[in-house]
């Protein structure tokens, strides 16, 4: 099954967690299906091929939520965590993949996440409770603060960035939705690494360029302010806001270890 079709299938499974499309469109709060979709993406982004040639999936997942969303979802209880574990197991079975170790999901409230925002980190890890767990959670708590200064501009439209992974394309499941038939449903992807976004093409039909240079399949190109991105002729410009003067703000308490 091709990666694009597989992701379509995983997101369709996530949609089944709500009763209907209109409920999802008009409900006022974050829903477990939003968390499920982000888990599906994290699992797919971390998919590799094992030594036996079979798909290998991340087995450690951290879900970070705004404190109000965390409380509304009753995420401190066992029920949601157990449901998400079963959901990941089902996705793995559907995709004929296996986890790279014992599967675990942990949910945490984080003060610097906006209401409705979900951040999911996934990795291949040892058994829960090992010393590396604390370091992983502390690392995830950074949440790429400088990424929020980045945005893409298309004419008068501004697309704020800020997420560790940002998908661009015509499908409504993308983070940056471009309603232009030249753009593929899942056209390109941005990843935040080393204090900058890196752009890759997701197997689009029309191709992706940066400042006129074609991005090859499997290549990731680091971006800089003022760069011009073309998705099959649809042009976006990279903007980065200047740093604001430091102000004294209450610090977010360190994340607990798993």
C-alpha positions in Angstrom: 0.0 0.0 0.0 1.5 3.4 -1.0 2.3 5.8 1.9 -0.3 8.4 0.7 -3.0 5.8 0.5 -2.0 4.3 3.9 -2.2 7.7 5.5 -5.6 8.3 4.0 -6.7 5.0 5.5 -5.3 5.8 9.0 -7.0 9.2 9.0 -10.3 7.6 8.0 -10.0 5.3 11.0 -9.5 8.3 13.2 -12.6 9.8 11.8 -14.6 6.8 13.0 -14.1 8.0 16.6 -16.8 10.6 16.1 -20.4 9.9 15.2 -20.5 12.1 12.1 -18.8 14.7 10.0 -21.0 17.6 11.1 -20.4 16.8 14.8 -16.7 17.1 14.1 -17.0 20.3 12.2 -19.2 22.2 14.7 -18.2 20.7 18.1 -16.6 23.5 20.2 -13.8 21.5 21.9 -11.0 19.2 21.2 -12.2 15.7 20.6 -10.4 12.4 21.1 -10.4 12.0 17.3 -8.1 15.0 17.0 -5.6 13.2 19.3 -6.1 10.0 17.3 -5.3 11.7 14.0 -2.1 13.2 15.4 -1.1 9.8 16.8 -1.7 8.3 13.3 0.6 10.9 11.7 3.3 10.4 14.3 3.2 6.6 13.8 3.4 7.1 10.0 6.2 9.7 10.2 8.2 7.3 12.3 7.6 4.2 10.2 10.9 2.5 9.1 11.7 -0.8 7.4 13.1 -3.5 9.8 15.9 -5.8 9.1 13.4 -8.4 8.0 11.9 -6.0 5.4 8.7 -5.5 7.4 7.3 -2.2 8.6 8.6 -1.2 12.1 6.7 1.4 14.1 7.6 3.7 17.0 6.5 2.2 20.3 6.7 5.3 22.7 4.2 8.1 22.3 3.8 11.3 24.3 0.7 13.4 23.8 0.8 17.1 25.0 -2.4 19.1 25.5 -3.5 22.5 26.7 -4.4 22.1 30.4 -8.1 23.0 29.7 -8.3 20.3 26.9 -6.5 17.9 29.2 -9.1 18.4 31.9 -12.0 18.3 29.4 -10.8 15.0 28.0 -10.2 13.6 31.4 -6.8 12.7 30.2 -5.4 12.1 33.7 -7.5 8.9 33.8 -6.7 5.5 32.4 -9.7 5.2 30.0 -8.4 7.6 27.3 -4.8 6.3 27.5 -6.1 2.7 27.2 -8.3 3.6 24.3 -5.4 5.3 22.4 -3.2 2.2 23.0 -5.9 0.0 21.5 -6.3 2.4 18.6 -2.5 2.3 17.8 -2.6 -1.5 18.0 -5.5 -1.5 15.5 -3.6 0.8 13.1 -0.5 -1.4 13.3 -2.6 -4.5 12.5 -4.3 -2.7 9.6 -0.9 -1.7 8.2 0.8 -5.0 8.8 3.4 -3.3 11.0 4.9 -4.1 14.4 6.1 -1.9 17.2 9.8 -1.6 18.0 9.2 -2.5 21.6 6.5 -2.4 24.3 3.8 0.1 23.3 3.1 3.0 25.6 1.1 6.2 25.5 1.4 9.1 28.0 -0.6 12.3 28.1 0.5 15.6 29.8 -0.9 19.1 30.2 1.5 21.8 28.9 0.8 25.5 29.6 2.3 26.9 26.5 0.1 25.0 24.1 -3.0 26.8 22.8 -6.5 25.5 23.3 -7.2 22.9 20.6 -3.5 22.3 19.9 -2.0 18.8 20.2 1.6 17.9 20.1 2.6 14.3 19.7 6.1 12.9 19.9 6.9 9.3 19.0 10.1 7.4 19.2 11.6 3.9 19.5 12.3 3.3 23.1 13.2 0.8 25.8 10.7 -0.4 28.4 8.7 2.3 30.2 10.4 3.4 33.4 14.0 3.4 32.1 16.2 6.4 32.8 15.9 7.6 29.2 12.2 8.3 29.6 12.7 11.4 31.7 15.1 12.9 29.2 12.7 12.2 26.3 9.8 14.0 28.1 12.0 17.0 29.0 13.1 17.2 25.3 9.5 17.1 24.1 8.5 19.8 26.5 10.6 22.3 24.5 7.9 22.3 21.8 10.0 24.2 19.3 9.1 27.7 20.6 11.0 29.5 17.8 8.9 27.7 15.2 5.9 29.8 16.1 7.7 32.8 14.6 7.5 31.2 11.1 4.7 31.6 8.6 4.1 31.1 4.9 2.5 33.9 2.8 0.4 33.4 -0.3 -0.9 36.7 -1.6 -2.9 38.2 1.3 -3.1 34.9 3.1 -0.9 34.0 6.0 -0.4 30.4 7.2 1.1 30.4 10.7 3.5 27.5 11.4 4.8 26.4 14.8 4.2 22.6 14.7 7.1 20.2 14.6 5.6 18.6 11.4 3.5 20.7 9.0 1.8 19.1 6.0 0.9 21.1 2.9 -1.6 20.1 0.2 -5.1 20.2 -1.1 -6.7 17.7 1.2 -8.6 19.0 4.2 -6.5 16.9 6.6 -3.4 19.0 5.9 -2.1 21.7 8.2 -1.7 24.2 5.3 -4.6 23.7 2.9 -4.1 25.0 -0.6 -7.3 25.0 -2.7 -5.7 24.8 -6.1 -6.0 21.8 -8.5 -2.3 22.1 -9.4 -1.4 21.1 -5.8 -1.5 17.4 -4.9 -3.7 16.2 -2.0 -0.6 15.7 0.1 2.0 17.7 -1.7 4.9 18.6 0.7 5.9 18.5 4.3 7.8 20.8 6.7 9.9 19.4 9.7 11.4 21.6 12.4 15.0 20.6 13.0 18.0 22.6 14.2 16.0 25.8 14.6 14.7 25.9 11.1 12.1 24.2 8.9 13.1 21.6 6.4 11.0 21.1 3.3 10.4 17.8 1.5 8.2 16.7 -1.4 5.7 14.0 -0.6 5.6 12.4 -4.0 3.5 15.2 -5.6 2.6 15.1 -9.3 3.6 18.7 -9.9 6.8 18.9 -8.0 8.2 21.3 -5.3 10.9 23.9 -5.7 12.7 26.3 -3.3 14.0 29.5 -5.0 13.6 27.7 -8.4 15.6 24.6 -7.4 13.7 21.3 -7.7 13.5 19.2 -4.5 14.4 15.6 -5.3 12.5 12.6 -3.9 13.7 11.9 -0.4 15.5 15.2 0.0 15.0 17.7 2.8 15.9 21.3 2.1 16.5 23.8 5.0 14.5 27.0 4.7 15.5 30.6 5.4 13.5 33.9 5.7 12.5 35.1 2.2 12.8 31.8 0.5 10.2 31.2 -2.2 8.5 27.8 -2.3 6.6 26.7 -5.4 4.1 23.8 -5.2 3.4 23.0 -8.8 3.3 26.7 -9.5 1.5 27.9 -6.4 4.0 30.2 -4.7 4.5 30.8 -1.0 7.1 33.0 0.7 8.8 32.2 4.0 8.4 34.8 6.7 10.1 34.8 10.1 9.1 37.4 12.8 11.8 39.2 14.6 12.5 38.0 18.2 10.5 39.9 20.8 12.4 41.3 23.9 12.5 38.9 26.7 9.8 39.3 29.4 9.4 37.7 32.8 6.8 35.0 32.5 5.9 32.1 34.9 7.9 29.1 33.9 6.2 25.9 32.9 7.0 23.2 35.5 9.2 20.3 34.3 7.3 17.3 32.8 7.2 14.3 35.1 8.9 11.1 34.0 6.8 8.2 32.8 
